[in-house]
Amino acid sequence: MNQSSKALQEWAINKIKTEYPEDIALLVAVEGASINNDGHGEAFDYFVPATERGEELSQTFIIDGVGKDLYPRSWERMEKTADLEDRATICLGNAKIVYSRSKEDEVRFEEIRKRLYQNLADPHFVYRKALENLNVAMSLYSTLVFEEKMYNIRGLAGFIHYYLSVSVACINGTYDDNWHAGILPTMRKWKALPEKFIEYYEALLEATTAEELKNISYAMIGSSRLFIAKYKPEDKEPQGEVDFYDLADWYQELRTTWNRLYFYCESGDKDAGFGEACSLQSELSIVAQEYGLGEMDLLGAYEPENLKTLAKQAKGLEGRIVAAIENRGIQIRRYESVEAFLKENS
């Protein structure tokens, strides 16, 4: 840190001590954020307010042509950063406390930073976050394909790559070091990458037409989807909080859907059969995840000229549902007739 940055840091600390001694919990610098020796983040990057009055410390100014921003990051925002809900993970991972109101504030900060590292080491957590960012990229692509203005196309392609990069960073159990300095050095440090991920980005930098940018974006998403899928953790066996009696209730209610699907498949009604299968697939995907039942692929068996294949697949999935219930000693409420139901329930 040069003398100018040191003097600026001392000014901020003195201002806190004299004007906001009980209102500011921490003053934090961020290491590695300076580009071209602009001193960004060296003296300070942000402060953590302890009271509403502490927010008043926030200010922006320019020194020797360089913009400075002394801004607040609440404890709540810090926790979101640790949970990768706030993109600026460098502000937590590369943070350096330069002033603290108390030891307790320092400990609280370090506990939040520890939470970040624990989350990054959790394969279920990072996989979920990777999927979230992949979904954002895919959503942006759905806009990109209809865009005609070049500056919008290029911008969307750039953000698609950014969100895919965040997904890949999650899978690698890391966060962005400082992407303002360029993403290529960061990507080359990662141990695992989607196929041609760096090549696609380099092609993005060289692209000059809308068609190129759209094609590269599509290829990046496709490659990233395959990459992320390889890191899907095995489903955990549901613990006590999952009630399989609820699954039994779900099955008893949805049994009519299976009946309808079998009927439409038998009668060769593609229209009705496809609609019923889509509805059932949606339900199956939810319970499969909630109850740890593994993948339940129904629609993959849809063949427009042979609906019996779909019916056979539905039968197999129904059997898996029934087995998951009955193997836990739960009896499905089946009756041969209304009379049998009334006899047992009257």
Secondary structure, DSSP 8 states (H G I E B T S, - for coil): --HHHHHHHHHHHHHHHHH-TTTEEEEEEETT--STT--TTTS-SEEEESSSGGGGG-EEEEETTEEEEEEE--HHHHHHHHTT-SS-THHHHTEEEEEES-HHHHHHHHHHHHHHHHHHT-HHHHHHHHHHHHHHHHHHHHHHTT---HHHHHHHHHHHHHHHHHHHHHHTT---S-GGG-SHHHHTT-S---TTHHHHHHHHHH--SHHHHHHHHHHHHHHHHHHHHTT--------TTS-HHHHHHHHHHHHHHHHHHHHHHHHT-HHHHHHHHHHHHHHHHHHHHHTT-----SGGG--TT-HHHHHHHHHHHHHHHHHHHHTTT------SSHHHHHHHH-
